[in-house]
Amino acid sequence: MTYENRVTHATDMAGYLNNTQLMLVDDMDPLERNNPMWCTYGPAPNSGYLLSMTGKVIVSQKWLDVSAMENAINELIAGTR
């Protein structure tokens, strides 16, 4: 992922959220591929939630596991969850 990709994703998400959330796009050193804010202030939660159409929390992850979340979404769509 490049810095430009990050800005694009953040901009898209900000539009989706009607600019109601503060967004920070961490810089990237093109040679080191590091994240200065992450390195300076430490890791922050990267949680994930799957909600039903009624707002019920179906899956709650303290740290997002993309594969497990994708499986849960597929199970929900298939009606097996």
Secondary structure, 3 states (H helix, E strand, C coil): CCHHHHHHHHHHHHHHCCCCCCCCCCCCCCCCCCCHHHHHHCCCCECEEEECCCCCEEEEECECCHHHHHHHHHHHHHCCC
